[in-house]
């Protein structure tokens, strides 16, 4: 393996910190409802922040798989928006801070990247590391979003709900980061926000709000969530309107509500109401048709 430490560089002098929490929010995988992206955007919009370190993304990114946007000005190329993988220091109003690792999930060199992150964490004296993700689950939009968690040791799961199931899933860099951290005896918690599976392809600010609240509670860094809650309310009004236009969709939401009320938001209920639930793709297509019709009506109006 190439030297992991050569994969990143500091912006200026390395800050002197005392067990800062590290929040990992990578884009590109397991981000239903764009909840992780919205969480990052919200942190950077509402909190003062500064760049601590930058990764050499040229060694980690597949440009042909995820092409950066370039601007052409008619006679010449003007600019490019390159991918950026950085560690930021984010401050709340009281001066408390957390470290935020954000950017595109690396396409290659996962083991080297993971080693680099933990090397950087050691240099910065990181205490708790929290990994954020969001997944589509069988929950209705009419109920609050929840989270489930996994951790490197049981004590870190106090106050969290868990999914006590064993499953094989596609690997991703954030999960490998958790695994290697756990194997090394580090304190790592991964938090998964639940998103209604029929809204997984659209912005779902309610899930972003629960991620912000969760990371604030774990790190002690206060981040306001009011703007996310207002956006979540607007989203619910719009989805409610679309559901009201279709008896089939309304029946599905009702079934999800009954399942949620009986079993919580763990997405593993076995109530009779769930017997006629369509697949996530089927329900997603139904809502896309509603949205397309709404846009056509708006354009005609």
C-alpha positions in Angstrom: 0.0 0.0 0.0 1.2 3.5 -0.8 1.7 5.8 2.2 -1.7 6.8 3.5 -0.4 10.0 5.0 0.5 11.3 1.5 -3.1 11.2 0.5 -4.0 14.3 2.5 -2.5 17.7 3.4 -3.4 20.3 6.0 -4.7 23.8 5.2 -2.2 25.8 7.2 -1.1 24.6 10.6 -2.6 21.5 12.1 -5.1 22.7 14.8 -4.6 21.7 18.4 -7.8 19.9 19.5 -9.0 17.9 22.5 -10.8 14.7 21.4 -13.0 16.4 18.7 -15.8 14.3 17.3 -15.6 13.4 13.7 -18.7 13.2 11.5 -18.3 11.2 8.3 -20.8 12.2 5.6 -19.8 10.9 2.2 -21.9 11.2 -0.9 -22.5 8.6 -3.6 -24.1 5.7 -1.8 -26.8 5.0 0.8 -28.2 8.5 0.8 -32.0 8.0 0.3 -33.9 11.3 0.2 -30.5 13.0 -0.2 -30.6 13.2 3.6 -26.8 13.1 4.1 -26.2 15.7 1.4 -28.9 18.0 2.9 -27.3 17.5 6.3 -23.9 18.6 5.0 -25.4 21.6 3.2 -27.3 22.6 6.3 -24.2 22.4 8.5 -22.2 24.6 6.1 -25.1 27.1 5.6 -25.9 27.6 9.3 -22.5 27.2 11.0 -19.1 28.9 10.8 -16.6 26.5 9.3 -13.0 26.2 8.1 -11.0 23.7 6.1 -8.7 21.6 8.1 -7.3 19.1 5.6 -7.9 18.2 1.9 -7.5 14.8 0.3 -5.9 14.3 -3.1 -9.1 13.5 -4.8 -7.3 12.9 -8.1 -6.1 9.6 -6.7 -9.5 8.5 -5.5 -12.1 9.7 -8.0 -13.3 8.0 -11.2 -14.0 11.0 -13.4 -15.7 9.0 -16.2 -18.2 7.5 -13.7 -19.0 10.8 -12.0 -18.0 13.6 -14.4 -17.5 17.1 -12.9 -19.5 20.0 -14.4 -17.6 22.3 -16.7 -18.7 25.7 -18.0 -18.2 26.7 -21.6 -18.6 30.4 -22.3 -19.1 30.4 -26.1 -15.5 30.8 -27.1 -13.6 29.1 -24.4 -13.8 26.9 -21.3 -14.3 29.1 -18.3 -14.3 26.8 -15.2 -14.6 23.4 -13.7 -16.3 22.2 -10.5 -13.8 19.6 -9.3 -14.9 17.0 -6.7 -13.6 17.9 -3.2 -13.0 15.6 -0.3 -12.2 17.5 2.8 -12.2 17.6 6.6 -13.8 20.8 7.9 -14.1 22.2 11.4 -17.6 23.2 12.1 -18.5 25.6 15.0 -21.7 26.2 16.8 -22.7 29.6 18.3 -21.1 28.6 21.6 -17.7 27.9 20.0 -17.9 24.1 20.3 -16.8 22.3 17.2 -16.8 19.0 15.3 -14.8 17.7 12.4 -16.7 16.9 9.2 -15.3 14.6 6.6 -17.4 15.2 3.4 -17.2 14.8 -0.3 -17.7 12.0 -2.8 -17.1 8.4 -1.7 -13.8 7.3 -3.2 -14.0 5.0 -6.2 -10.7 3.4 -5.7 -8.0 2.8 -3.0 -10.5 2.2 -0.2 -8.1 0.6 2.1 -5.5 3.4 1.7 -8.2 6.0 2.1 -9.5 4.3 5.3 -6.0 4.1 6.7 -5.5 7.8 5.8 -8.6 8.9 7.6 -7.7 7.0 10.7 -4.2 8.4 10.5 -5.6 11.9 10.2 -7.9 11.2 13.1 -5.0 10.2 15.3 -3.1 13.3 14.4 -6.1 15.4 15.3 -6.9 13.5 18.5 -10.4 12.4 17.4 -12.6 10.8 20.1 -16.0 9.6 18.8 -16.5 9.1 15.1 -20.1 9.1 13.7 -20.9 7.9 10.2 -24.1 9.2 8.6 -26.3 7.4 6.0 -29.9 7.1 5.0 -31.9 4.2 3.5 -35.3 3.7 2.0 -37.5 1.7 4.4 -41.2 0.8 4.7 -42.2 3.9 6.7 -44.9 6.5 5.9 -44.2 10.2 5.4 -46.9 11.0 7.9 -44.8 9.7 10.8 -41.5 11.1 12.2 -38.3 9.8 10.6 -36.2 7.6 12.9 -32.7 6.2 13.0 -31.1 2.9 13.8 -27.5 2.6 14.7 -24.6 0.2 14.8 -21.4 0.7 16.9 -17.9 -0.7 17.6 -19.0 -1.5 21.2 -22.4 -2.0 22.9 -22.0 0.9 25.3 -22.1 3.4 22.4 -25.6 2.2 21.4 -27.3 3.4 24.6 -30.3 5.4 23.5 -30.3 4.1 19.9 -32.5 1.5 18.3 -30.8 -1.2 16.4 -31.6 -3.7 13.6 -30.7 -7.1 15.1 -30.4 -8.8 11.7 -27.5 -10.3 9.8 -27.3 -9.5 6.1 -24.8 -9.2 3.3 -24.9 -5.9 1.5 -22.8 -4.1 -1.1 -19.7 -2.6 0.4 -19.1 1.1 0.7 -16.2 3.2 1.9 -17.9 4.5 5.0 -18.8 1.0 6.1 -15.2 -0.1 5.6 -14.1 2.9 7.6 -16.4 1.8 10.4 -15.1 -1.8 10.2 -11.5 -1.0 10.3 -12.1 1.5 13.1 -14.0 -1.1 15.1 -11.2 -3.7 14.5 -8.7 -1.2 15.9 -10.7 -0.6 19.0 -11.9 2.9 18.1 -15.2 4.4 19.1 -17.4 4.4 16.0 -21.1 4.8 15.6 -22.9 4.5 12.3 -26.4 6.1 12.1 -28.9 5.2 9.4 -31.9 7.6 8.9 -35.1 6.0 7.6 -36.7 7.5 4.5 -40.1 6.4 3.0 -39.1 4.2 0.1 -41.4 6.0 -2.2 -39.6 9.2 -1.6 -36.1 7.9 -1.7 -35.2 9.6 -5.0 -36.4 13.1 -3.8 -35.1 15.5 -1.2 -36.6 14.4 2.2 -35.6 17.1 4.7 -37.3 15.3 7.6 -34.6 12.7 7.5 -31.9 15.3 7.3 -33.4 17.0 10.4 -33.2 13.8 12.4 -29.6 13.3 11.3 -28.7 16.8 12.5 -30.4 16.3 15.8 -28.7 12.9 16.2 -25.2 14.3 15.5 -25.8 17.3 17.8 -26.9 15.0 20.6 -23.8 12.8 20.2 -21.2 15.5 19.8 -22.6 18.3 22.0 -22.4 20.7 19.0 -25.6 22.7 18.8 -26.9 23.0 15.2 -30.3 24.7 14.6 -32.8 22.6 12.6 -35.7 25.0 12.2 -35.2 25.6 8.4 -35.1 21.8 7.8 -38.3 21.3 9.8 -40.0 24.0 7.8 -38.8 22.4 4.6 -40.0 19.0 5.9 -43.5 20.5 6.6 -43.7 21.8 3.1 -42.7 18.5 1.7 -45.3 16.7 3.7 -48.0 19.1 2.5 -47.1 18.4 -1.1 -46.9 14.6 -0.7 -50.3 14.7 1.2 -51.8 16.5 -1.8 -50.4 13.9 -4.2 -51.6 11.0 -2.1 -55.1 12.5 -1.9 -55.4 12.3 -5.7 -55.0 8.5 -5.7 -57.1 6.1 -3.7 -54.4 3.4 -4.4 -51.6 5.6 -3.0 -53.8 6.5 0.0 -54.4 2.9 0.8 -50.7 2.1 0.7 -49.9 5.0 3.0 -52.6 3.9 5.4 -51.1 0.4 5.4 -47.7 1.8 6.2 -49.2 3.9 9.0 -50.8 0.8 10.5 -47.5 -1.1 10.3 -45.6 1.8 11.8 -48.0 2.2 14.6 -47.8 -1.5 15.4 -44.1 -2.1 15.0 -42.4 1.3 15.0 -40.2 2.6 12.2 -38.0 -0.4 12.0 -39.4 -1.4 8.6 -39.9 -5.0 9.6 -43.6 -5.2 10.5 -45.6 -8.3 9.6 -49.1 -6.9 10.0 -51.9 -8.0 7.7 -52.0 -4.5 6.3 -48.5 -5.0 4.8 -49.7 -7.9 2.6 -50.8 -5.7 -0.2 -47.9 -3.2 -0.1 -46.3 -2.7 -3.5 -42.6 -2.7 -4.1 -40.6 0.5 -3.7 -40.2 0.8 -7.5 -43.9 0.4 -8.0 -44.8 3.0 -5.5 -42.0 5.3 -6.6 -43.4 5.1 -10.2 -46.9 5.9 -8.9 -45.7 9.1 -7.2 -43.6 10.1 -10.2 -46.8 10.0 -12.3 -48.6 12.2 -9.7 -45.7 14.7 -9.7 -45.5 14.8 -13.5 -49.3 15.4 -13.7 -49.0 18.1 -11.1 -46.2 19.8 -13.1 -48.2 19.6 -16.3 -51.3 21.2 -14.6 -49.1 23.9 -13.2 -47.6 24.7 -16.6 -51.0 24.8 -18.3 -52.3 27.1 -15.5 
